[in-house]
């Protein structure tokens, strides 16, 4: 599983916003994106919103479970 993160330009900000990340390759249709939504992260797959997670770890765990469910 490949995770790409953008450059953190707000590293010295006292209350930095959460940054999003992408799981998978950009060219792959099975790519997942986690984007900031209020104080949480929203998981998006194929243009549909799947879940709103509280942190990076829970988003990655949800993506792993979702991939397993789709393969069956």
HUHU-V367348 format. One record per residue. N is the residue number from 1. PHI is phi as a letter, one per 30 degrees, with the letter a starting at -180 (999 if undefined). PSI is psi in degrees with one decimal (* if undefined). Layout:
N&PHI&PSI ; N&PHI&PSI
//
This chain:
1&999&122.9 ; 2&c&128.3 ; 3&c&122.4 ; 4&c&132.4 ; 5&b&142.3 ; 6&d&167.1 ; 7&d&135.9 ; 8&d&97.9 ; 9&d&-7.9 ; 10&c&31.2 ; 11&d&-26.9 ; 12&c&4.9 ; 13&d&136.6 ; 14&e&-40.7 ; 15&b&79.1 ; 16&d&148.0 ; 17&d&155.6 ; 18&d&145.8 ; 19&c&149.3 ; 20&d&171.3 ; 21&a&166.8 ; 22&b&135.4 ; 23&c&118.9 ; 24&j&-179.3 ; 25&d&149.0 ; 26&d&-34.8 ; 27&d&-16.0 ; 28&d&130.7 ; 29&d&-16.9 ; 30&c&34.1 ; 31&d&139.5 ; 32&c&141.4 ; 33&b&137.5 ; 34&c&115.5 ; 35&c&150.0 ; 36&d&135.8 ; 37&b&106.3 ; 38&h&-120.0 ; 39&c&12.3 ; 40&b&-173.2 ; 41&b&133.6 ; 42&c&130.5 ; 43&c&125.5 ; 44&b&134.7 ; 45&b&124.2 ; 46&h&39.0 ; 47&i&0.3 ; 48&c&144.8 ; 49&d&120.9 ; 50&c&-47.8 ; 51&a&154.1 ; 52&c&120.1 ; 53&c&155.6 ; 54&d&-33.8 ; 55&b&177.3 ; 56&d&-44.0 ; 57&d&-45.5 ; 58&d&-33.3 ; 59&d&-43.8 ; 60&d&-40.5 ; 61&d&-40.4 ; 62&d&-41.3 ; 63&d&-42.0 ; 64&d&-44.5 ; 65&d&-39.8 ; 66&d&-38.1 ; 67&d&-41.6 ; 68&d&-42.3 ; 69&d&-35.7 ; 70&d&-26.7 ; 71&d&-22.4 ; 72&d&*
//
